[in-house]
Amino acid sequence: MIDSGEMCTPCRIILLSLLLAASSLKAEDRFFDSAGIRIRYVEQGSGTVVVLLHGYGGSSKAWFDSGIFANLAQDHRVIALDLRGHGLSGKPHNPKAYGEEMGLDVVRMMEHLHISKAHMVGYSMGARILGKLLVTHPQRFLSATLGGSPPRLGWPASEAERAEKDAQHQEQSKPVDGQDFAALAAVARGRASQAVTAEQLGAVKVPTLGIVGSEDPSLPGLREVKALMPAMKDLLVLEGSNHGTTMKRPKFIKAVRQHLR
């Protein structure tokens, strides 16, 4: 480690300029109006655009905590949203405000920023949202990465029961700073409009990568989708990982980077 007290004056000037340049590249909070809902997003870097969608109950912070945002921002323009109902974005309490609308927020953000196409990476709920977008707005994709969850294939009674159970759990939760549990309950109850069919998935042409842990309950679902969806040429299974750890594994970002290339 260099002792700054022993640096020559020109060296200190260069170091200071580098630190100032680095600080100027930090992601900043930005907002836009998405059909009446205020959506927060952060962006950093330059180059081909990568959009990141987080999981249920989380926020864009998950991509920073995992190091994925900073990694990709080295050579891409990276944008991460707080999905509606989450983080610093608007939190309506009507289930009809969620579901497919959560994917349309991504499309509206791209229109707001004049972005025609992007690589998109979703984890858990974020992957479910991308599954719907692959069917409704494939022209917006350069590629898709589905992490930890498959698209919502149909809407069987078991999924409806699970959504209601998740909603009731949120409504019974104790208040926590920054969380609106009534909004999260509405998110769960709005899931049905994200459902897609096997035929729709089979028609997808967007290059798609699946990544899931070997201990993740979503593994069978992703295997089923891979069999139905020729565009998903690869499904990476990370041995020993579960739903909560897969995104943090170095192999996750390595696989994403290979897919972007």
C-alpha positions in Angstrom: 0.0 0.0 0.0 1.3 3.4 -0.9 1.5 6.0 1.9 0.0 9.2 0.4 2.2 11.2 2.7 5.3 10.1 0.7 3.7 10.8 -2.7 5.1 13.5 -4.9 2.7 16.4 -5.6 1.9 15.3 -9.2 1.2 11.8 -8.0 -1.3 13.2 -5.4 -3.0 15.3 -8.1 -3.3 12.2 -10.4 -4.7 10.1 -7.5 -7.2 12.8 -6.6 -8.4 13.1 -10.1 -8.9 9.4 -10.4 -10.9 9.3 -7.1 -13.1 12.2 -8.3 -13.7 10.5 -11.7 -14.7 7.3 -9.9 -17.1 9.1 -7.6 -18.7 10.8 -10.7 -19.5 7.3 -12.0 -21.6 6.3 -9.0 -25.2 5.3 -9.7 -27.7 8.0 -8.9 -31.4 7.7 -8.1 -33.7 8.6 -11.0 -37.4 8.5 -11.5 -40.0 8.4 -14.3 -43.8 8.3 -14.5 -45.1 4.9 -15.7 -48.8 5.2 -16.4 -49.3 7.2 -13.2 -46.9 5.2 -11.0 -43.5 6.7 -10.0 -40.7 4.3 -10.8 -37.2 4.6 -9.4 -34.2 3.3 -11.3 -30.4 3.7 -11.1 -28.0 3.5 -14.0 -24.2 3.5 -14.4 -21.7 2.8 -17.1 -21.7 3.0 -20.9 -22.0 0.6 -23.8 -24.7 -1.9 -24.6 -27.6 -1.7 -22.2 -28.3 -4.3 -19.5 -31.6 -4.1 -17.5 -31.7 -5.9 -14.1 -35.0 -7.0 -12.4 -35.0 -8.0 -8.7 -37.0 -10.5 -6.8 -40.2 -10.3 -4.7 -39.9 -8.2 -1.6 -36.5 -6.9 -2.7 -35.2 -3.9 -4.6 -32.4 -2.9 -7.0 -30.2 -3.0 -3.9 -29.9 -6.8 -4.4 -27.8 -6.2 -7.6 -25.4 -3.9 -5.7 -25.1 -6.2 -2.7 -24.2 -9.2 -5.0 -21.6 -7.1 -6.9 -23.4 -7.8 -10.2 -24.3 -4.2 -10.9 -20.7 -2.9 -10.4 -19.3 -5.9 -12.4 -21.5 -5.3 -15.4 -21.1 -1.5 -15.2 -17.4 -1.8 -16.0 -18.3 -2.3 -19.7 -22.1 -1.9 -20.1 -24.7 0.7 -19.4 -26.5 -1.0 -16.5 -30.0 0.0 -15.3 -31.7 -1.5 -12.3 -35.3 -0.7 -11.4 -37.2 -0.8 -8.1 -40.2 -2.7 -9.4 -43.5 -1.1 -8.5 -44.6 -2.1 -5.0 -40.9 -2.2 -4.0 -38.0 0.0 -2.9 -38.5 3.7 -3.6 -41.1 3.1 -6.4 -44.8 3.7 -6.1 -46.8 1.2 -4.1 -50.5 1.0 -5.2 -52.7 -1.4 -3.3 -54.8 -2.7 -6.2 -53.8 -6.1 -7.5 -54.7 -4.9 -11.0 -51.9 -2.4 -10.9 -49.4 -5.3 -10.9 -49.0 -8.5 -12.9 -48.3 -7.6 -16.5 -48.0 -3.9 -15.6 -44.7 -4.7 -13.9 -43.2 -5.7 -17.2 -44.7 -2.8 -19.0 -42.8 -0.5 -16.5 -39.6 -1.9 -18.2 -40.9 -1.1 -21.6 -42.0 2.4 -20.6 -38.6 3.0 -19.0 -36.9 2.1 -22.2 -39.1 4.5 -24.1 -38.4 7.2 -21.5 -34.6 6.7 -22.1 -34.9 6.2 -25.8 -33.6 2.6 -25.6 -34.8 0.3 -28.4 -33.3 -3.0 -27.2 -31.4 -4.3 -24.1 -30.0 -7.4 -22.5 -32.4 -8.2 -19.6 -31.5 -10.2 -16.5 -34.2 -11.2 -14.0 -34.0 -13.1 -10.7 -36.9 -14.9 -9.1 -39.9 -12.6 -9.6 -37.8 -10.6 -12.0 -37.4 -13.7 -14.1 -41.2 -14.3 -14.1 -41.7 -10.8 -15.3 -39.2 -11.3 -18.2 -41.0 -14.6 -19.1 -44.1 -12.5 -19.9 -42.1 -9.8 -21.7 -40.5 -12.4 -23.9 -44.0 -13.2 -25.2 -45.5 -9.8 -25.4 -42.4 -7.6 -26.3 -39.7 -9.8 -27.8 -38.5 -6.9 -30.0 -37.2 -5.2 -26.9 -34.6 -7.9 -26.1 -31.1 -8.5 -27.1 -31.0 -11.5 -24.8 -32.7 -12.8 -21.6 -31.4 -14.4 -18.5 -33.9 -16.1 -16.2 -32.3 -16.7 -12.8 -33.9 -18.7 -10.0 -37.4 -19.0 -11.6 -39.1 -20.0 -14.9 -41.8 -18.0 -16.6 -45.3 -18.5 -15.1 -46.4 -21.4 -17.3 -50.2 -21.3 -17.0 -52.1 -20.5 -13.9 -53.1 -23.7 -12.1 -55.1 -23.8 -8.9 -51.9 -24.5 -7.0 -50.4 -21.2 -8.1 -53.5 -19.3 -7.3 -53.5 -20.8 -3.8 -49.8 -20.0 -3.3 -50.4 -16.4 -4.4 -53.2 -15.9 -1.9 -51.1 -17.6 0.8 -48.2 -15.2 0.1 -50.6 -12.2 0.1 -52.1 -13.2 3.5 -48.6 -13.7 4.9 -47.7 -10.1 3.9 -50.8 -8.7 5.4 -50.0 -10.4 8.7 -46.4 -9.1 8.8 -45.2 -6.5 11.3 -44.3 -3.1 9.9 -40.7 -2.7 8.7 -39.1 0.5 7.4 -39.5 0.9 3.7 -41.9 -2.1 3.2 -45.5 -1.6 2.3 -47.0 -5.0 3.1 -50.4 -4.1 1.6 -48.6 -3.4 -1.7 -46.7 -6.7 -1.5 -49.9 -8.5 -0.9 -51.3 -6.8 -4.1 -48.2 -7.9 -6.0 -48.9 -11.5 -5.1 -52.6 -11.3 -6.0 -51.8 -9.8 -9.4 -49.6 -12.6 -10.6 -52.2 -14.3 -12.8 -51.8 -11.8 -15.6 -48.1 -12.8 -16.0 -49.0 -16.3 -17.1 -47.9 -17.6 -20.5 -48.6 -20.7 -22.5 -46.4 -23.5 -23.7 -47.1 -22.5 -27.3 -46.1 -18.9 -26.6 -42.8 -20.0 -25.0 -42.1 -22.4 -27.9 -42.4 -19.4 -30.3 -39.8 -17.2 -28.5 -36.7 -16.5 -30.6 -34.8 -14.3 -28.1 -31.5 -16.1 -27.0 -32.3 -17.1 -23.4 -30.1 -18.5 -20.5 -31.5 -20.1 -17.4 -29.5 -20.2 -14.1 -30.7 -22.1 -11.0 -29.3 -23.8 -7.9 -29.5 -27.5 -7.6 -31.3 -27.0 -4.2 -33.8 -24.5 -5.6 -37.5 -25.7 -5.8 -37.7 -23.9 -9.1 -35.3 -26.3 -10.8 -38.0 -28.7 -12.2 -39.9 -25.7 -13.6 -36.9 -24.3 -15.4 -36.2 -27.8 -16.8 -39.7 -28.0 -18.1 -39.4 -24.6 -19.7 -36.1 -25.5 -21.4 -37.8 -28.5 -23.0 -40.6 -26.3 -24.3 -38.5 -23.3 -25.4 -35.9 -23.9 -28.0 -34.6 -20.3 -27.5 -33.3 -21.4 -24.1 -30.2 -23.3 -25.3 -28.6 -23.5 -21.9 -29.7 -24.1 -18.3 -26.9 -23.8 -15.8 -27.4 -25.6 -12.6 -25.2 -24.5 -9.8 -24.5 -27.4 -7.5 -25.2 -26.8 -3.8 -26.9 -23.5 -4.4 -30.4 -22.6 -3.2 -32.8 -19.8 -4.2 -31.1 -17.4 -1.8 -27.5 -18.0 -2.7 -27.4 -18.7 -6.5 -27.2 -15.0 -7.5 -24.3 -14.5 -5.2 -22.1 -17.2 -6.7 -19.2 -16.1 -8.9 -20.4 -18.6 -11.5 -23.7 -16.6 -11.9 -22.1 -13.4 -13.1 -19.6 -15.4 -15.2 -22.4 -17.2 -17.0 -24.3 -13.9 -17.5 -21.2 -12.3 -19.0 -20.7 -15.2 -21.4 -24.3 -15.0 -22.4 -24.1 -11.3 -23.1 -21.2 -12.0 -25.5 
